[in-house]
Amino acid sequence: MKLKGWKEVTPGAVILEAGNAIEFKTGSWRAFKPVWKKEHCIQCLLCWLYCPDMAIKVKDGRRAEFDYDFCKGCGICALECPGKKGIKAIIMVEEEK
């Protein structure tokens, strides 16, 4: 995938056409990334509900893997995760570059 240079994007990376946000893969902005611990997940879907980037996928009504192409690493999913028996299902780890 070829990334667009600063001269190729609109000022402020503003999306001018409806429905084209899928073209802006913002996952490379991350300093920390969320990791899903499936065994601690209670399928409450709070992570999906609060994710501002729609980087958490749901399949057949159940939480699925992250779409790291769009995850900016904000950590809201980990903050909102209640986990199972007090152990969070999402933890934030430093992104490997």
C-alpha positions in Angstrom: 0.0 0.0 0.0 1.4 3.4 -1.0 0.9 6.1 1.5 -0.2 9.5 0.3 2.3 12.4 0.8 1.3 15.7 2.4 0.8 17.3 -1.0 -1.7 14.6 -2.0 -4.1 14.9 0.9 -6.6 17.7 1.5 -5.6 20.3 4.1 -6.1 18.8 7.6 -6.8 15.5 5.9 -10.4 16.5 5.7 -12.7 14.0 4.0 -14.7 15.9 1.4 -16.7 13.0 -0.2 -19.1 11.0 1.9 -18.2 7.3 2.4 -14.6 7.5 1.6 -13.1 7.3 5.1 -12.0 3.8 4.3 -9.3 5.3 2.1 -7.6 7.0 5.1 -5.8 4.2 7.0 -4.8 6.0 10.2 -3.4 3.0 12.1 0.2 4.2 11.5 -0.4 7.0 13.9 -0.4 4.7 17.0 2.2 4.8 19.8 0.2 2.1 21.8 -1.9 -0.6 20.4 -4.8 -2.5 22.0 -4.5 -6.3 22.4 -7.6 -8.4 22.8 -7.4 -11.2 25.4 -10.4 -13.3 24.2 -10.4 -15.5 27.3 -11.3 -12.5 29.5 -14.0 -11.1 27.1 -17.6 -11.1 28.2 -18.9 -10.0 24.8 -20.5 -6.8 26.3 -19.5 -4.9 23.1 -18.7 -1.7 25.1 -15.3 -1.6 23.2 -17.2 -1.6 19.9 -19.7 1.0 21.1 -17.0 3.5 22.4 -14.4 3.1 19.6 -14.3 6.4 17.7 -12.6 4.8 14.7 -14.8 1.7 14.2 -11.6 -0.4 14.5 -13.3 -3.1 16.4 -15.2 -5.6 14.3 -18.3 -7.5 15.2 -19.3 -10.8 13.5 -22.5 -12.7 14.1 -23.2 -10.4 17.1 -19.9 -11.1 18.8 -16.8 -9.1 19.1 -14.0 -10.0 16.6 -10.4 -8.9 16.1 -9.2 -5.3 15.8 -8.8 -3.6 12.4 -5.4 -2.2 13.1 -5.5 -0.2 9.8 -7.8 2.2 11.4 -7.0 2.0 15.2 -5.2 5.1 16.4 -4.4 3.6 19.8 -6.5 6.0 21.8 -7.1 3.4 24.5 -10.8 4.1 25.0 -11.7 0.4 24.3 -9.3 -0.7 27.1 -10.6 2.0 29.5 -14.3 0.9 29.0 -13.7 -2.8 29.0 -15.1 -4.4 32.2 -13.4 -7.7 31.6 -14.2 -11.0 33.3 -13.8 -11.2 37.1 -11.9 -7.8 37.1 -9.4 -8.9 34.5 -9.6 -6.6 31.4 -10.0 -8.2 28.0 -8.2 -5.4 26.3 -4.8 -4.1 27.3 -2.6 -1.4 25.7 0.9 -2.3 24.7 3.6 -0.2 23.2 3.6 -0.3 19.4 6.6 -2.0 17.9 8.1 0.1 15.0 
